[in-house]
């Protein structure tokens, strides 16, 4: 299962971001958005999220959200999120929200 984050317009002005359910919930918490399997951000709701992304990227505070992979049993592994993954995803969300803001579009996820 996965979650797609995308713009609501008919033109594809920004790349869709596809994340596993676990990583989508983690990134939503990092972005300050309550995790949910589907939802949206209206254009007026985007600036605070953009500000949070820029703060995280400019201060390296995103590193606080890195989590290691843990082996609970030989066949039960809980995958972590490394620093490069968090940074790369924050950059993708920054770009998606920037296009949404400039075009006045809603960001959806499901």
KOLMAR-802439 format. One record per residue: residue in one letter; z, x, y of N, C-alpha, C, O, CB in turn. Coordinates in steps of 0.05 Angstrom, whole numbers. Glycine has a CB too. Layout:
# KOLMAR-802439
{rec A,{Z,X,Y},{Z,X,Y},{Z,X,Y},{Z,X,Y},{Z,X,Y}}
...
END
This chain:
# KOLMAR-802439
{rec X,{0,17,-23},{0,0,0},{0,18,25},{11,40,25},{24,-19,0}}
{rec X,{-12,7,46},{-13,23,70},{-14,4,94},{-17,-20,92},{-37,42,71}}
{rec X,{-10,16,118},{-11,1,143},{-32,14,161},{-32,39,164},{18,2,157}}
{rec X,{-49,-2,173},{-69,7,192},{-60,0,220},{-50,-23,225},{-96,-5,186}}
{rec X,{-63,18,239},{-58,14,267},{-85,15,281},{-100,34,277},{-38,36,279}}
{rec X,{-92,-5,297},{-119,-7,308},{-119,-24,333},{-100,-38,339},{-139,-19,287}}
{rec X,{-141,-21,349},{-144,-37,373},{-155,-64,367},{-170,-67,347},{-162,-22,393}}
{rec X,{-149,-84,383},{-157,-111,378},{-185,-118,388},{-195,-140,381},{-138,-129,390}}
{rec X,{-198,-101,403},{-224,-107,413},{-246,-106,392},{-241,-96,370},{-231,-88,436}}
{rec X,{-269,-116,398},{-291,-116,379},{-304,-89,377},{-315,-82,356},{-311,-137,387}}
{rec X,{-304,-73,399},{-315,-47,398},{-295,-27,387},{-271,-29,393},{-325,-38,427}}
{rec X,{-304,-9,371},{-286,12,360},{-284,35,379},{-300,54,377},{-295,21,331}}
{rec X,{-265,33,397},{-262,53,418},{-243,75,410},{-241,96,423},{-252,40,444}}
{rec X,{-228,70,388},{-208,90,379},{-207,89,349},{-212,68,337},{-180,85,392}}
{rec X,{-201,111,337},{-199,113,308},{-175,98,298},{-153,99,309},{-198,142,299}}
{rec X,{-178,83,276},{-156,70,263},{-138,91,250},{-148,110,239},{-166,49,241}}
{rec X,{-112,87,252},{-93,105,239},{-82,90,214},{-71,68,216},{-69,112,259}}
{rec X,{-86,103,191},{-76,92,166},{-53,108,155},{-56,132,152},{-100,90,145}}
{rec X,{-31,95,150},{-7,108,139},{4,93,115},{1,69,113},{15,111,161}}
{rec X,{17,108,97},{31,94,75},{53,77,87},{61,82,110},{42,115,55}}
{rec X,{62,57,73},{84,40,83},{108,56,92},{119,51,113},{92,20,61}}
{rec X,{116,76,75},{140,92,81},{135,108,107},{153,109,124},{146,111,58}}
{rec X,{112,121,109},{107,137,133},{102,120,158},{109,128,180},{82,155,128}}
{rec X,{91,96,154},{88,78,177},{115,70,188},{119,70,212},{71,52,169}}
{rec X,{133,63,170},{160,55,179},{174,79,193},{187,76,214},{178,46,156}}
{rec X,{171,103,182},{183,127,194},{171,132,222},{186,138,241},{179,151,176}}
{rec X,{144,130,224},{132,136,250},{139,114,271},{142,120,294},{101,138,247}}
{rec X,{141,89,262},{149,68,280},{177,73,291},{182,69,315},{148,41,267}}
{rec X,{195,82,274},{222,89,283},{221,112,304},{234,112,324},{241,97,260}}
{rec X,{204,132,298},{201,155,316},{190,145,343},{199,155,364},{182,176,304}}
{rec X,{171,126,342},{159,116,367},{177,96,382},{171,89,404},{133,102,360}}
{rec X,{199,88,369},{217,69,382},{208,40,378},{216,22,393},{219,75,411}}
{rec X,{191,35,358},{181,8,352},{196,-1,327},{197,13,307},{150,8,348}}
{rec X,{208,-25,328},{221,-35,303},{201,-37,280},{181,-49,283},{234,-63,309}}
{rec X,{208,-24,258},{189,-24,235},{184,-52,224},{203,-67,220},{199,-6,212}}
{rec X,{159,-58,220},{151,-84,208},{123,-80,195},{108,-63,205},{151,-107,229}}
{rec X,{117,-95,174},{92,-91,160},{68,-100,177},{45,-92,172},{92,-105,134}}
{rec X,{72,-117,196},{51,-125,214},{62,-132,241},{85,-140,244},{35,-149,202}}
{rec X,{45,-129,261},{54,-135,288},{34,-126,309},{11,-120,302},{82,-123,294}}
{rec X,{43,-124,334},{25,-115,355},{41,-106,379},{65,-113,382},{6,-138,363}}
{rec X,{28,-91,396},{39,-83,422},{19,-92,443},{-5,-85,442},{44,-52,424}}
{rec X,{28,-108,461},{11,-117,483},{7,-94,503},{23,-75,503},{23,-142,498}}
{rec X,{-14,-94,519},{-19,-73,538},{5,-66,555},{10,-42,560},{-42,-80,555}}
{rec X,{20,-86,564},{44,-81,581},{66,-68,566},{84,-56,579},{54,-107,592}}
{rec X,{66,-69,539},{87,-56,523},{81,-27,516},{98,-14,504},{92,-73,498}}
{rec X,{57,-18,522},{49,8,513},{60,31,529},{67,52,518},{19,9,514}}
{rec X,{63,29,556},{72,53,572},{98,65,562},{100,90,561},{75,45,600}}
{rec X,{119,50,555},{144,63,546},{139,79,520},{152,99,516},{166,42,542}}
{rec X,{122,69,503},{116,83,478},{101,109,484},{106,130,473},{100,65,458}}
{rec X,{82,107,502},{67,131,511},{86,152,522},{84,176,516},{45,124,532}}
{rec X,{105,143,539},{124,161,551},{141,175,529},{147,199,531},{142,147,571}}
{rec X,{149,159,510},{165,171,488},{149,191,472},{160,213,465},{175,148,469}}
{rec X,{124,185,467},{107,205,452},{105,230,468},{109,252,457},{79,193,447}}
{rec X,{100,229,494},{97,253,510},{123,268,512},{123,293,511},{88,245,539}}
{rec X,{146,254,514},{172,268,514},{176,283,487},{184,306,487},{195,248,518}}
{rec X,{170,270,465},{173,282,439},{156,307,436},{165,328,426},{168,262,417}}
{rec X,{130,304,444},{112,327,441},{118,350,460},{116,373,452},{83,317,445}}
{rec X,{126,343,484},{131,364,504},{158,379,500},{161,401,511},{131,352,531}}
{rec X,{176,367,485},{202,379,482},{207,388,453},{229,398,447},{224,361,491}}
{rec X,{189,383,435},{192,388,406},{214,372,394},{224,379,372},{197,418,402}}
{rec X,{223,350,407},{244,334,395},{235,319,370},{251,309,355},{254,314,416}}
{rec X,{208,318,366},{198,305,342},{207,320,317},{208,308,295},{167,304,343}}
{rec X,{215,345,320},{224,361,297},{249,349,284},{255,354,261},{229,390,305}}
{rec X,{265,334,300},{289,321,290},{282,301,268},{300,293,253},{304,308,312}}
{rec X,{257,292,267},{249,271,248},{236,282,223},{228,266,206},{230,252,262}}
{rec X,{235,308,220},{225,320,196},{245,316,174},{269,318,178},{219,351,200}}
{rec X,{235,309,150},{253,306,127},{241,320,103},{217,319,98},{258,276,121}}
{rec X,{258,333,87},{248,348,64},{242,330,41},{251,308,39},{269,369,56}}
{rec X,{225,340,23},{220,327,-2},{244,331,-20},{254,353,-22},{193,337,-16}}
{rec X,{252,310,-34},{276,312,-51},{269,303,-79},{257,281,-83},{299,294,-39}}
{rec X,{276,319,-99},{272,311,-127},{298,299,-137},{318,313,-141},{263,336,-144}}
{rec X,{298,273,-141},{322,259,-150},{325,261,-181},{347,261,-191},{321,230,-142}}
{rec X,{303,262,-194},{302,265,-223},{274,277,-230},{257,279,-212},{306,237,-238}}
{rec X,{270,286,-254},{245,299,-261},{220,282,-254},{199,293,-247},{244,306,-290}}
{rec X,{223,256,-256},{200,238,-250},{204,221,-225},{190,201,-222},{195,220,-274}}
{rec X,{224,228,-209},{230,212,-185},{232,231,-161},{252,244,-157},{256,196,-189}}
{rec X,{210,232,-145},{209,250,-122},{206,232,-97},{190,214,-96},{186,270,-124}}
{rec X,{223,238,-77},{221,224,-51},{207,244,-32},{218,265,-25},{249,216,-40}}
{rec X,{182,237,-25},{166,255,-9},{177,257,20},{186,237,31},{137,246,-8}}
{rec X,{177,280,31},{186,284,58},{163,282,78},{141,275,71},{199,311,60}}
{rec X,{170,288,103},{150,290,124},{154,316,138},{176,322,148},{153,265,145}}
{rec X,{133,333,138},{137,359,151},{130,359,180},{119,339,191},{120,380,136}}
{rec X,{136,380,194},{133,382,223},{104,378,232},{99,364,251},{142,410,232}}
{rec X,{85,390,217},{57,387,225},{48,358,223},{32,349,239},{40,405,207}}
{rec X,{57,344,202},{50,316,198},{60,299,222},{44,284,233},{61,306,171}}
{rec X,{85,303,229},{96,287,251},{81,292,277},{74,274,291},{126,293,254}}
{rec X,{76,317,283},{62,325,307},{34,313,307},{25,302,327},{61,355,311}}
{rec X,{20,316,285},{-8,307,283},{-9,276,287},{-26,266,301},{-21,315,256}}
{rec X,{9,262,274},{10,233,277},{17,224,305},{6,205,316},{29,221,257}}
{rec X,{36,238,318},{43,232,346},{18,236,364},{14,219,382},{66,250,355}}
{rec X,{3,256,359},{-21,261,375},{-41,239,370},{-55,230,389},{-34,288,368}}
{rec X,{-44,229,346},{-62,207,340},{-53,182,354},{-69,167,366},{-64,202,310}}
{rec X,{-27,176,353},{-17,152,367},{-20,155,397},{-27,136,410},{13,148,360}}
{rec X,{-16,179,407},{-20,183,436},{-48,176,444},{-53,162,464},{-14,213,444}}
{rec X,{-68,184,428},{-96,179,434},{-102,149,431},{-116,138,448},{-114,195,415}}
{rec X,{-92,136,410},{-96,108,406},{-85,91,429},{-98,74,440},{-84,99,380}}
{rec X,{-60,97,437},{-47,82,459},{-61,88,486},{-61,70,503},{-18,89,460}}
{rec X,{-71,112,489},{-85,118,514},{-110,101,517},{-115,89,538},{-93,148,515}}
{rec X,{-126,99,496},{-150,82,496},{-142,53,500},{-155,38,516},{-166,86,470}}
{rec X,{-121,44,487},{-112,16,490},{-104,11,519},{-112,-10,530},{-88,10,472}}
{rec X,{-90,29,531},{-81,26,559},{-105,25,577},{-106,8,595},{-62,49,567}}
{rec X,{-123,43,574},{-147,45,591},{-165,21,589},{-177,12,609},{-163,70,585}}
{rec X,{-166,9,565},{-184,-14,561},{-170,-41,562},{-182,-62,559},{-198,-11,534}}
{rec X,{-143,-40,565},{-128,-65,567},{-127,-80,540},{-125,-104,540},{-139,-82,588}}
{rec X,{-128,-65,518},{-128,-77,492},{-101,-76,479},{-84,-59,485},{-149,-64,474}}
{rec X,{-96,-95,461},{-72,-96,445},{-75,-78,421},{-97,-76,409},{-66,-126,436}}
{rec X,{-53,-65,413},{-53,-48,389},{-40,-66,367},{-18,-76,370},{-37,-21,393}}
{rec X,{-54,-68,345},{-45,-84,322},{-39,-66,298},{-49,-44,297},{-65,-106,313}}
{rec X,{-21,-76,280},{-18,-62,255},{-14,-83,233},{-1,-104,237},{5,-42,255}}
{rec X,{-25,-76,210},{-21,-93,186},{-29,-78,161},{-27,-88,139},{-36,-119,188}}
END
